[in-house]
Amino acid sequence: MQFKFAFVSAVLATLAVATPAPRGEPASSCSTGPVQCCDSTQTANSASATALLGLLGIVLQDLNVLVGLTCSPITVIGASGSSCSAQAVCCEDNSHGGLISIGCVPVTL
C-alpha cells in the first residue's frame, strides 16, 4: 500500500500539469461538500488522470468529466485564511483521499 501511494504521488508529481480553466460557479453554489483546492484540473481522459484512475481501480462512464488532482478542502469560504493558489473546484466525488476528485466544476472564491 505504501508503494502504491508513493507511486501515485510520483505519477502526480511528474505527469500533472496545471491547466488554467475559466472560473465558473460561485463557491456558495457547491452543494456536494467543501470546495476543493486542486493542484490541477484535467479531463478524465488525460494521461495523468487516466494513470491515476487506473491505479486506484476507478472506472468512469464519461471520460470527458473534469477531475481535480491532488486536492484539499477549503473549509471556510470568505474567511481571511481561505485561499487557493491553484484551482478552486466543486466536485461530485471527493472520496479518494485527496488524490483525485471527480465531476468537478471550477468555482470563484
Phi and psi restraints in degrees (range 20) as a CNS / XPLOR table:
assign (resid 1 and name C) (resid 2 and name N)
       (resid 2 and name CA) (resid 2 and name C) 1.0 -65.5 20.0 2
assign (resid 2 and name N) (resid 2 and name CA)
       (resid 2 and name C) (resid 3 and name N) 1.0 -37.6 20.0 2
assign (resid 2 and name C) (resid 3 and name N)
       (resid 3 and name CA) (resid 3 and name C) 1.0 -63.7 20.0 2
assign (resid 3 and name N) (resid 3 and name CA)
       (resid 3 and name C) (resid 4 and name N) 1.0 -41.2 20.0 2
assign (resid 3 and name C) (resid 4 and name N)
       (resid 4 and name CA) (resid 4 and name C) 1.0 -62.1 20.0 2
assign (resid 4 and name N) (resid 4 and name CA)
       (resid 4 and name C) (resid 5 and name N) 1.0 -43.8 20.0 2
assign (resid 4 and name C) (resid 5 and name N)
       (resid 5 and name CA) (resid 5 and name C) 1.0 -64.9 20.0 2
assign (resid 5 and name N) (resid 5 and name CA)
       (resid 5 and name C) (resid 6 and name N) 1.0 -41.8 20.0 2
assign (resid 5 and name C) (resid 6 and name N)
       (resid 6 and name CA) (resid 6 and name C) 1.0 -64.7 20.0 2
assign (resid 6 and name N) (resid 6 and name CA)
       (resid 6 and name C) (resid 7 and name N) 1.0 -39.5 20.0 2
assign (resid 6 and name C) (resid 7 and name N)
       (resid 7 and name CA) (resid 7 and name C) 1.0 -67.0 20.0 2
assign (resid 7 and name N) (resid 7 and name CA)
       (resid 7 and name C) (resid 8 and name N) 1.0 -43.0 20.0 2
assign (resid 7 and name C) (resid 8 and name N)
       (resid 8 and name CA) (resid 8 and name C) 1.0 -61.8 20.0 2
assign (resid 8 and name N) (resid 8 and name CA)
       (resid 8 and name C) (resid 9 and name N) 1.0 -42.4 20.0 2
assign (resid 8 and name C) (resid 9 and name N)
       (resid 9 and name CA) (resid 9 and name C) 1.0 -61.4 20.0 2
assign (resid 9 and name N) (resid 9 and name CA)
       (resid 9 and name C) (resid 10 and name N) 1.0 -41.2 20.0 2
assign (resid 9 and name C) (resid 10 and name N)
       (resid 10 and name CA) (resid 10 and name C) 1.0 -65.5 20.0 2
assign (resid 10 and name N) (resid 10 and name CA)
       (resid 10 and name C) (resid 11 and name N) 1.0 -39.8 20.0 2
assign (resid 10 and name C) (resid 11 and name N)
       (resid 11 and name CA) (resid 11 and name C) 1.0 -61.1 20.0 2
assign (resid 11 and name N) (resid 11 and name CA)
       (resid 11 and name C) (resid 12 and name N) 1.0 -46.0 20.0 2
assign (resid 11 and name C) (resid 12 and name N)
       (resid 12 and name CA) (resid 12 and name C) 1.0 -63.7 20.0 2
assign (resid 12 and name N) (resid 12 and name CA)
       (resid 12 and name C) (resid 13 and name N) 1.0 -41.5 20.0 2
assign (resid 12 and name C) (resid 13 and name N)
       (resid 13 and name CA) (resid 13 and name C) 1.0 -66.9 20.0 2
assign (resid 13 and name N) (resid 13 and name CA)
       (resid 13 and name C) (resid 14 and name N) 1.0 -35.5 20.0 2
assign (resid 13 and name C) (resid 14 and name N)
       (resid 14 and name CA) (resid 14 and name C) 1.0 -92.8 20.0 2
assign (resid 14 and name N) (resid 14 and name CA)
       (resid 14 and name C) (resid 15 and name N) 1.0 -29.4 20.0 2
assign (resid 14 and name C) (resid 15 and name N)
       (resid 15 and name CA) (resid 15 and name C) 1.0 -103.4 20.0 2
assign (resid 15 and name N) (resid 15 and name CA)
       (resid 15 and name C) (resid 16 and name N) 1.0 -26.7 20.0 2
assign (resid 15 and name C) (resid 16 and name N)
       (resid 16 and name CA) (resid 16 and name C) 1.0 -73.0 20.0 2
assign (resid 16 and name N) (resid 16 and name CA)
       (resid 16 and name C) (resid 17 and name N) 1.0 123.2 20.0 2
assign (resid 16 and name C) (resid 17 and name N)
       (resid 17 and name CA) (resid 17 and name C) 1.0 -121.4 20.0 2
assign (resid 17 and name N) (resid 17 and name CA)
       (resid 17 and name C) (resid 18 and name N) 1.0 124.6 20.0 2
assign (resid 17 and name C) (resid 18 and name N)
       (resid 18 and name CA) (resid 18 and name C) 1.0 -65.4 20.0 2
assign (resid 18 and name N) (resid 18 and name CA)
       (resid 18 and name C) (resid 19 and name N) 1.0 124.5 20.0 2
assign (resid 18 and name C) (resid 19 and name N)
       (resid 19 and name CA) (resid 19 and name C) 1.0 -115.5 20.0 2
assign (resid 19 and name N) (resid 19 and name CA)
       (resid 19 and name C) (resid 20 and name N) 1.0 117.5 20.0 2
assign (resid 19 and name C) (resid 20 and name N)
       (resid 20 and name CA) (resid 20 and name C) 1.0 -64.1 20.0 2
assign (resid 20 and name N) (resid 20 and name CA)
       (resid 20 and name C) (resid 21 and name N) 1.0 135.6 20.0 2
assign (resid 20 and name C) (resid 21 and name N)
       (resid 21 and name CA) (resid 21 and name C) 1.0 -123.9 20.0 2
assign (resid 21 and name N) (resid 21 and name CA)
       (resid 21 and name C) (resid 22 and name N) 1.0 150.2 20.0 2
assign (resid 21 and name C) (resid 22 and name N)
       (resid 22 and name CA) (resid 22 and name C) 1.0 -63.5 20.0 2
assign (resid 22 and name N) (resid 22 and name CA)
       (resid 22 and name C) (resid 23 and name N) 1.0 143.5 20.0 2
assign (resid 22 and name C) (resid 23 and name N)
       (resid 23 and name CA) (resid 23 and name C) 1.0 -72.1 20.0 2
assign (resid 23 and name N) (resid 23 and name CA)
       (resid 23 and name C) (resid 24 and name N) 1.0 141.5 20.0 2
assign (resid 23 and name C) (resid 24 and name N)
       (resid 24 and name CA) (resid 24 and name C) 1.0 -125.1 20.0 2
assign (resid 24 and name N) (resid 24 and name CA)
       (resid 24 and name C) (resid 25 and name N) 1.0 -114.0 20.0 2
assign (resid 24 and name C) (resid 25 and name N)
       (resid 25 and name CA) (resid 25 and name C) 1.0 -58.3 20.0 2
assign (resid 25 and name N) (resid 25 and name CA)
       (resid 25 and name C) (resid 26 and name N) 1.0 152.7 20.0 2
assign (resid 25 and name C) (resid 26 and name N)
       (resid 26 and name CA) (resid 26 and name C) 1.0 -70.7 20.0 2
assign (resid 26 and name N) (resid 26 and name CA)
       (resid 26 and name C) (resid 27 and name N) 1.0 145.8 20.0 2
assign (resid 26 and name C) (resid 27 and name N)
       (resid 27 and name CA) (resid 27 and name C) 1.0 -58.9 20.0 2
assign (resid 27 and name N) (resid 27 and name CA)
       (resid 27 and name C) (resid 28 and name N) 1.0 -29.2 20.0 2
assign (resid 27 and name C) (resid 28 and name N)
       (resid 28 and name CA) (resid 28 and name C) 1.0 -66.5 20.0 2
assign (resid 28 and name N) (resid 28 and name CA)
       (resid 28 and name C) (resid 29 and name N) 1.0 -16.2 20.0 2
assign (resid 28 and name C) (resid 29 and name N)
       (resid 29 and name CA) (resid 29 and name C) 1.0 -84.5 20.0 2
assign (resid 29 and name N) (resid 29 and name CA)
       (resid 29 and name C) (resid 30 and name N) 1.0 -2.1 20.0 2
assign (resid 29 and name C) (resid 30 and name N)
       (resid 30 and name CA) (resid 30 and name C) 1.0 -75.9 20.0 2
assign (resid 30 and name N) (resid 30 and name CA)
       (resid 30 and name C) (resid 31 and name N) 1.0 113.4 20.0 2
assign (resid 30 and name C) (resid 31 and name N)
       (resid 31 and name CA) (resid 31 and name C) 1.0 -110.2 20.0 2
assign (resid 31 and name N) (resid 31 and name CA)
       (resid 31 and name C) (resid 32 and name N) 1.0 5.3 20.0 2
assign (resid 31 and name C) (resid 32 and name N)
       (resid 32 and name CA) (resid 32 and name C) 1.0 -101.6 20.0 2
assign (resid 32 and name N) (resid 32 and name CA)
       (resid 32 and name C) (resid 33 and name N) 1.0 6.2 20.0 2
assign (resid 32 and name C) (resid 33 and name N)
       (resid 33 and name CA) (resid 33 and name C) 1.0 134.5 20.0 2
assign (resid 33 and name N) (resid 33 and name CA)
       (resid 33 and name C) (resid 34 and name N) 1.0 -169.2 20.0 2
assign (resid 33 and name C) (resid 34 and name N)
       (resid 34 and name CA) (resid 34 and name C) 1.0 -67.1 20.0 2
assign (resid 34 and name N) (resid 34 and name CA)
       (resid 34 and name C) (resid 35 and name N) 1.0 147.1 20.0 2
assign (resid 34 and name C) (resid 35 and name N)
       (resid 35 and name CA) (resid 35 and name C) 1.0 -61.4 20.0 2
assign (resid 35 and name N) (resid 35 and name CA)
       (resid 35 and name C) (resid 36 and name N) 1.0 140.5 20.0 2
assign (resid 35 and name C) (resid 36 and name N)
       (resid 36 and name CA) (resid 36 and name C) 1.0 -105.7 20.0 2
assign (resid 36 and name N) (resid 36 and name CA)
       (resid 36 and name C) (resid 37 and name N) 1.0 145.6 20.0 2
assign (resid 36 and name C) (resid 37 and name N)
       (resid 37 and name CA) (resid 37 and name C) 1.0 -108.3 20.0 2
assign (resid 37 and name N) (resid 37 and name CA)
       (resid 37 and name C) (resid 38 and name N) 1.0 111.4 20.0 2
assign (resid 37 and name C) (resid 38 and name N)
       (resid 38 and name CA) (resid 38 and name C) 1.0 -109.6 20.0 2
assign (resid 38 and name N) (resid 38 and name CA)
       (resid 38 and name C) (resid 39 and name N) 1.0 142.4 20.0 2
assign (resid 38 and name C) (resid 39 and name N)
       (resid 39 and name CA) (resid 39 and name C) 1.0 -60.3 20.0 2
assign (resid 39 and name N) (resid 39 and name CA)
       (resid 39 and name C) (resid 40 and name N) 1.0 -34.0 20.0 2
assign (resid 39 and name C) (resid 40 and name N)
       (resid 40 and name CA) (resid 40 and name C) 1.0 -156.3 20.0 2
assign (resid 40 and name N) (resid 40 and name CA)
       (resid 40 and name C) (resid 41 and name N) 1.0 159.5 20.0 2
assign (resid 40 and name C) (resid 41 and name N)
       (resid 41 and name CA) (resid 41 and name C) 1.0 -126.2 20.0 2
assign (resid 41 and name N) (resid 41 and name CA)
       (resid 41 and name C) (resid 42 and name N) 1.0 140.2 20.0 2
assign (resid 41 and name C) (resid 42 and name N)
       (resid 42 and name CA) (resid 42 and name C) 1.0 -149.3 20.0 2
assign (resid 42 and name N) (resid 42 and name CA)
       (resid 42 and name C) (resid 43 and name N) 1.0 163.0 20.0 2
assign (resid 42 and name C) (resid 43 and name N)
       (resid 43 and name CA) (resid 43 and name C) 1.0 -74.4 20.0 2
assign (resid 43 and name N) (resid 43 and name CA)
       (resid 43 and name C) (resid 44 and name N) 1.0 154.0 20.0 2
assign (resid 43 and name C) (resid 44 and name N)
       (resid 44 and name CA) (resid 44 and name C) 1.0 -63.1 20.0 2
assign (resid 44 and name N) (resid 44 and name CA)
       (resid 44 and name C) (resid 45 and name N) 1.0 -18.3 20.0 2
assign (resid 44 and name C) (resid 45 and name N)
       (resid 45 and name CA) (resid 45 and name C) 1.0 -90.7 20.0 2
assign (resid 45 and name N) (resid 45 and name CA)
       (resid 45 and name C) (resid 46 and name N) 1.0 5.8 20.0 2
assign (resid 45 and name C) (resid 46 and name N)
       (resid 46 and name CA) (resid 46 and name C) 1.0 -71.0 20.0 2
assign (resid 46 and name N) (resid 46 and name CA)
       (resid 46 and name C) (resid 47 and name N) 1.0 159.4 20.0 2
assign (resid 46 and name C) (resid 47 and name N)
       (resid 47 and name CA) (resid 47 and name C) 1.0 -58.7 20.0 2
assign (resid 47 and name N) (resid 47 and name CA)
       (resid 47 and name C) (resid 48 and name N) 1.0 -48.3 20.0 2
assign (resid 47 and name C) (resid 48 and name N)
       (resid 48 and name CA) (resid 48 and name C) 1.0 -70.1 20.0 2
assign (resid 48 and name N) (resid 48 and name CA)
       (resid 48 and name C) (resid 49 and name N) 1.0 -39.3 20.0 2
assign (resid 48 and name C) (resid 49 and name N)
       (resid 49 and name CA) (resid 49 and name C) 1.0 -66.5 20.0 2
assign (resid 49 and name N) (resid 49 and name CA)
       (resid 49 and name C) (resid 50 and name N) 1.0 -42.4 20.0 2
assign (resid 49 and name C) (resid 50 and name N)
       (resid 50 and name CA) (resid 50 and name C) 1.0 -61.2 20.0 2
assign (resid 50 and name N) (resid 50 and name CA)
       (resid 50 and name C) (resid 51 and name N) 1.0 -42.6 20.0 2
assign (resid 50 and name C) (resid 51 and name N)
       (resid 51 and name CA) (resid 51 and name C) 1.0 -62.6 20.0 2
assign (resid 51 and name N) (resid 51 and name CA)
       (resid 51 and name C) (resid 52 and name N) 1.0 -45.6 20.0 2
assign (resid 51 and name C) (resid 52 and name N)
       (resid 52 and name CA) (resid 52 and name C) 1.0 -67.9 20.0 2
assign (resid 52 and name N) (resid 52 and name CA)
       (resid 52 and name C) (resid 53 and name N) 1.0 -43.2 20.0 2
assign (resid 52 and name C) (resid 53 and name N)
       (resid 53 and name CA) (resid 53 and name C) 1.0 -59.4 20.0 2
assign (resid 53 and name N) (resid 53 and name CA)
       (resid 53 and name C) (resid 54 and name N) 1.0 -41.6 20.0 2
assign (resid 53 and name C) (resid 54 and name N)
       (resid 54 and name CA) (resid 54 and name C) 1.0 -63.8 20.0 2
assign (resid 54 and name N) (resid 54 and name CA)
       (resid 54 and name C) (resid 55 and name N) 1.0 -43.5 20.0 2
assign (resid 54 and name C) (resid 55 and name N)
       (resid 55 and name CA) (resid 55 and name C) 1.0 -63.6 20.0 2
assign (resid 55 and name N) (resid 55 and name CA)
       (resid 55 and name C) (resid 56 and name N) 1.0 -34.1 20.0 2
assign (resid 55 and name C) (resid 56 and name N)
       (resid 56 and name CA) (resid 56 and name C) 1.0 -87.6 20.0 2
assign (resid 56 and name N) (resid 56 and name CA)
       (resid 56 and name C) (resid 57 and name N) 1.0 -4.9 20.0 2
assign (resid 56 and name C) (resid 57 and name N)
       (resid 57 and name CA) (resid 57 and name C) 1.0 72.2 20.0 2
assign (resid 57 and name N) (resid 57 and name CA)
       (resid 57 and name C) (resid 58 and name N) 1.0 28.6 20.0 2
assign (resid 57 and name C) (resid 58 and name N)
       (resid 58 and name CA) (resid 58 and name C) 1.0 -96.0 20.0 2
assign (resid 58 and name N) (resid 58 and name CA)
       (resid 58 and name C) (resid 59 and name N) 1.0 127.2 20.0 2
assign (resid 58 and name C) (resid 59 and name N)
       (resid 59 and name CA) (resid 59 and name C) 1.0 -112.3 20.0 2
assign (resid 59 and name N) (resid 59 and name CA)
       (resid 59 and name C) (resid 60 and name N) 1.0 125.7 20.0 2
assign (resid 59 and name C) (resid 60 and name N)
       (resid 60 and name CA) (resid 60 and name C) 1.0 -110.2 20.0 2
assign (resid 60 and name N) (resid 60 and name CA)
       (resid 60 and name C) (resid 61 and name N) 1.0 143.8 20.0 2
assign (resid 60 and name C) (resid 61 and name N)
       (resid 61 and name CA) (resid 61 and name C) 1.0 -76.3 20.0 2
assign (resid 61 and name N) (resid 61 and name CA)
       (resid 61 and name C) (resid 62 and name N) 1.0 -38.2 20.0 2
assign (resid 61 and name C) (resid 62 and name N)
       (resid 62 and name CA) (resid 62 and name C) 1.0 -111.3 20.0 2
assign (resid 62 and name N) (resid 62 and name CA)
       (resid 62 and name C) (resid 63 and name N) 1.0 109.5 20.0 2
assign (resid 62 and name C) (resid 63 and name N)
       (resid 63 and name CA) (resid 63 and name C) 1.0 -82.9 20.0 2
assign (resid 63 and name N) (resid 63 and name CA)
       (resid 63 and name C) (resid 64 and name N) 1.0 -0.2 20.0 2
assign (resid 63 and name C) (resid 64 and name N)
       (resid 64 and name CA) (resid 64 and name C) 1.0 -94.8 20.0 2
assign (resid 64 and name N) (resid 64 and name CA)
       (resid 64 and name C) (resid 65 and name N) 1.0 2.3 20.0 2
assign (resid 64 and name C) (resid 65 and name N)
       (resid 65 and name CA) (resid 65 and name C) 1.0 -70.5 20.0 2
assign (resid 65 and name N) (resid 65 and name CA)
       (resid 65 and name C) (resid 66 and name N) 1.0 146.5 20.0 2
assign (resid 65 and name C) (resid 66 and name N)
       (resid 66 and name CA) (resid 66 and name C) 1.0 -82.4 20.0 2
assign (resid 66 and name N) (resid 66 and name CA)
       (resid 66 and name C) (resid 67 and name N) 1.0 132.3 20.0 2
assign (resid 66 and name C) (resid 67 and name N)
       (resid 67 and name CA) (resid 67 and name C) 1.0 -120.5 20.0 2
assign (resid 67 and name N) (resid 67 and name CA)
       (resid 67 and name C) (resid 68 and name N) 1.0 150.5 20.0 2
assign (resid 67 and name C) (resid 68 and name N)
       (resid 68 and name CA) (resid 68 and name C) 1.0 -106.2 20.0 2
assign (resid 68 and name N) (resid 68 and name CA)
       (resid 68 and name C) (resid 69 and name N) 1.0 136.9 20.0 2
assign (resid 68 and name C) (resid 69 and name N)
       (resid 69 and name CA) (resid 69 and name C) 1.0 -109.9 20.0 2
assign (resid 69 and name N) (resid 69 and name CA)
       (resid 69 and name C) (resid 70 and name N) 1.0 137.0 20.0 2
assign (resid 69 and name C) (resid 70 and name N)
       (resid 70 and name CA) (resid 70 and name C) 1.0 53.3 20.0 2
assign (resid 70 and name N) (resid 70 and name CA)
       (resid 70 and name C) (resid 71 and name N) 1.0 74.9 20.0 2
assign (resid 70 and name C) (resid 71 and name N)
       (resid 71 and name CA) (resid 71 and name C) 1.0 -110.1 20.0 2
assign (resid 71 and name N) (resid 71 and name CA)
       (resid 71 and name C) (resid 72 and name N) 1.0 151.0 20.0 2
assign (resid 71 and name C) (resid 72 and name N)
       (resid 72 and name CA) (resid 72 and name C) 1.0 -139.0 20.0 2
assign (resid 72 and name N) (resid 72 and name CA)
       (resid 72 and name C) (resid 73 and name N) 1.0 147.6 20.0 2
assign (resid 72 and name C) (resid 73 and name N)
       (resid 73 and name CA) (resid 73 and name C) 1.0 -72.0 20.0 2
assign (resid 73 and name N) (resid 73 and name CA)
       (resid 73 and name C) (resid 74 and name N) 1.0 144.9 20.0 2
assign (resid 73 and name C) (resid 74 and name N)
       (resid 74 and name CA) (resid 74 and name C) 1.0 -103.5 20.0 2
assign (resid 74 and name N) (resid 74 and name CA)
       (resid 74 and name C) (resid 75 and name N) 1.0 110.5 20.0 2
assign (resid 74 and name C) (resid 75 and name N)
       (resid 75 and name CA) (resid 75 and name C) 1.0 -84.1 20.0 2
assign (resid 75 and name N) (resid 75 and name CA)
       (resid 75 and name C) (resid 76 and name N) 1.0 -35.3 20.0 2
assign (resid 75 and name C) (resid 76 and name N)
       (resid 76 and name CA) (resid 76 and name C) 1.0 -123.5 20.0 2
assign (resid 76 and name N) (resid 76 and name CA)
       (resid 76 and name C) (resid 77 and name N) 1.0 98.9 20.0 2
assign (resid 76 and name C) (resid 77 and name N)
       (resid 77 and name CA) (resid 77 and name C) 1.0 -70.1 20.0 2
assign (resid 77 and name N) (resid 77 and name CA)
       (resid 77 and name C) (resid 78 and name N) 1.0 132.1 20.0 2
assign (resid 77 and name C) (resid 78 and name N)
       (resid 78 and name CA) (resid 78 and name C) 1.0 91.5 20.0 2
assign (resid 78 and name N) (resid 78 and name CA)
       (resid 78 and name C) (resid 79 and name N) 1.0 -12.6 20.0 2
assign (resid 78 and name C) (resid 79 and name N)
       (resid 79 and name CA) (resid 79 and name C) 1.0 -74.9 20.0 2
assign (resid 79 and name N) (resid 79 and name CA)
       (resid 79 and name C) (resid 80 and name N) 1.0 158.1 20.0 2
assign (resid 79 and name C) (resid 80 and name N)
       (resid 80 and name CA) (resid 80 and name C) 1.0 -62.0 20.0 2
assign (resid 80 and name N) (resid 80 and name CA)
       (resid 80 and name C) (resid 81 and name N) 1.0 -26.3 20.0 2
assign (resid 80 and name C) (resid 81 and name N)
       (resid 81 and name CA) (resid 81 and name C) 1.0 -93.1 20.0 2
assign (resid 81 and name N) (resid 81 and name CA)
       (resid 81 and name C) (resid 82 and name N) 1.0 -1.4 20.0 2
assign (resid 81 and name C) (resid 82 and name N)
       (resid 82 and name CA) (resid 82 and name C) 1.0 -92.3 20.0 2
assign (resid 82 and name N) (resid 82 and name CA)
       (resid 82 and name C) (resid 83 and name N) 1.0 111.4 20.0 2
assign (resid 82 and name C) (resid 83 and name N)
       (resid 83 and name CA) (resid 83 and name C) 1.0 -150.1 20.0 2
assign (resid 83 and name N) (resid 83 and name CA)
       (resid 83 and name C) (resid 84 and name N) 1.0 164.3 20.0 2
assign (resid 83 and name C) (resid 84 and name N)
       (resid 84 and name CA) (resid 84 and name C) 1.0 -143.3 20.0 2
assign (resid 84 and name N) (resid 84 and name CA)
       (resid 84 and name C) (resid 85 and name N) 1.0 116.7 20.0 2
assign (resid 84 and name C) (resid 85 and name N)
       (resid 85 and name CA) (resid 85 and name C) 1.0 -86.2 20.0 2
assign (resid 85 and name N) (resid 85 and name CA)
       (resid 85 and name C) (resid 86 and name N) 1.0 -2.9 20.0 2
assign (resid 85 and name C) (resid 86 and name N)
       (resid 86 and name CA) (resid 86 and name C) 1.0 -113.3 20.0 2
assign (resid 86 and name N) (resid 86 and name CA)
       (resid 86 and name C) (resid 87 and name N) 1.0 -117.3 20.0 2
assign (resid 86 and name C) (resid 87 and name N)
       (resid 87 and name CA) (resid 87 and name C) 1.0 -117.0 20.0 2
assign (resid 87 and name N) (resid 87 and name CA)
       (resid 87 and name C) (resid 88 and name N) 1.0 116.6 20.0 2
assign (resid 87 and name C) (resid 88 and name N)
       (resid 88 and name CA) (resid 88 and name C) 1.0 -85.6 20.0 2
assign (resid 88 and name N) (resid 88 and name CA)
       (resid 88 and name C) (resid 89 and name N) 1.0 128.0 20.0 2
assign (resid 88 and name C) (resid 89 and name N)
       (resid 89 and name CA) (resid 89 and name C) 1.0 -140.2 20.0 2
assign (resid 89 and name N) (resid 89 and name CA)
       (resid 89 and name C) (resid 90 and name N) 1.0 158.7 20.0 2
assign (resid 89 and name C) (resid 90 and name N)
       (resid 90 and name CA) (resid 90 and name C) 1.0 -114.2 20.0 2
assign (resid 90 and name N) (resid 90 and name CA)
       (resid 90 and name C) (resid 91 and name N) 1.0 122.3 20.0 2
assign (resid 90 and name C) (resid 91 and name N)
       (resid 91 and name CA) (resid 91 and name C) 1.0 -121.0 20.0 2
assign (resid 91 and name N) (resid 91 and name CA)
       (resid 91 and name C) (resid 92 and name N) 1.0 148.9 20.0 2
assign (resid 91 and name C) (resid 92 and name N)
       (resid 92 and name CA) (resid 92 and name C) 1.0 -73.5 20.0 2
assign (resid 92 and name N) (resid 92 and name CA)
       (resid 92 and name C) (resid 93 and name N) 1.0 -33.2 20.0 2
assign (resid 92 and name C) (resid 93 and name N)
       (resid 93 and name CA) (resid 93 and name C) 1.0 -131.5 20.0 2
assign (resid 93 and name N) (resid 93 and name CA)
       (resid 93 and name C) (resid 94 and name N) 1.0 106.7 20.0 2
assign (resid 93 and name C) (resid 94 and name N)
       (resid 94 and name CA) (resid 94 and name C) 1.0 -112.6 20.0 2
assign (resid 94 and name N) (resid 94 and name CA)
       (resid 94 and name C) (resid 95 and name N) 1.0 28.2 20.0 2
assign (resid 94 and name C) (resid 95 and name N)
       (resid 95 and name CA) (resid 95 and name C) 1.0 -95.9 20.0 2
assign (resid 95 and name N) (resid 95 and name CA)
       (resid 95 and name C) (resid 96 and name N) 1.0 23.0 20.0 2
assign (resid 95 and name C) (resid 96 and name N)
       (resid 96 and name CA) (resid 96 and name C) 1.0 -117.5 20.0 2
assign (resid 96 and name N) (resid 96 and name CA)
       (resid 96 and name C) (resid 97 and name N) 1.0 36.1 20.0 2
assign (resid 96 and name C) (resid 97 and name N)
       (resid 97 and name CA) (resid 97 and name C) 1.0 65.2 20.0 2
assign (resid 97 and name N) (resid 97 and name CA)
       (resid 97 and name C) (resid 98 and name N) 1.0 25.0 20.0 2
assign (resid 97 and name C) (resid 98 and name N)
       (resid 98 and name CA) (resid 98 and name C) 1.0 83.4 20.0 2
assign (resid 98 and name N) (resid 98 and name CA)
       (resid 98 and name C) (resid 99 and name N) 1.0 -8.0 20.0 2
assign (resid 98 and name C) (resid 99 and name N)
       (resid 99 and name CA) (resid 99 and name C) 1.0 -70.1 20.0 2
assign (resid 99 and name N) (resid 99 and name CA)
       (resid 99 and name C) (resid 100 and name N) 1.0 -43.1 20.0 2
assign (resid 99 and name C) (resid 100 and name N)
       (resid 100 and name CA) (resid 100 and name C) 1.0 -149.8 20.0 2
assign (resid 100 and name N) (resid 100 and name CA)
       (resid 100 and name C) (resid 101 and name N) 1.0 138.0 20.0 2
assign (resid 100 and name C) (resid 101 and name N)
       (resid 101 and name CA) (resid 101 and name C) 1.0 -118.5 20.0 2
assign (resid 101 and name N) (resid 101 and name CA)
       (resid 101 and name C) (resid 102 and name N) 1.0 140.4 20.0 2
assign (resid 101 and name C) (resid 102 and name N)
       (resid 102 and name CA) (resid 102 and name C) 1.0 -116.0 20.0 2
assign (resid 102 and name N) (resid 102 and name CA)
       (resid 102 and name C) (resid 103 and name N) 1.0 144.5 20.0 2
assign (resid 102 and name C) (resid 103 and name N)
       (resid 103 and name CA) (resid 103 and name C) 1.0 74.0 20.0 2
assign (resid 103 and name N) (resid 103 and name CA)
       (resid 103 and name C) (resid 104 and name N) 1.0 49.7 20.0 2
assign (resid 103 and name C) (resid 104 and name N)
       (resid 104 and name CA) (resid 104 and name C) 1.0 -92.3 20.0 2
assign (resid 104 and name N) (resid 104 and name CA)
       (resid 104 and name C) (resid 105 and name N) 1.0 151.3 20.0 2
assign (resid 104 and name C) (resid 105 and name N)
       (resid 105 and name CA) (resid 105 and name C) 1.0 -131.0 20.0 2
assign (resid 105 and name N) (resid 105 and name CA)
       (resid 105 and name C) (resid 106 and name N) 1.0 127.8 20.0 2
assign (resid 105 and name C) (resid 106 and name N)
       (resid 106 and name CA) (resid 106 and name C) 1.0 -60.7 20.0 2
assign (resid 106 and name N) (resid 106 and name CA)
       (resid 106 and name C) (resid 107 and name N) 1.0 141.4 20.0 2
assign (resid 106 and name C) (resid 107 and name N)
       (resid 107 and name CA) (resid 107 and name C) 1.0 -128.0 20.0 2
assign (resid 107 and name N) (resid 107 and name CA)
       (resid 107 and name C) (resid 108 and name N) 1.0 159.1 20.0 2
assign (resid 107 and name C) (resid 108 and name N)
       (resid 108 and name CA) (resid 108 and name C) 1.0 -102.6 20.0 2
assign (resid 108 and name N) (resid 108 and name CA)
       (resid 108 and name C) (resid 109 and name N) 1.0 127.4 20.0 2
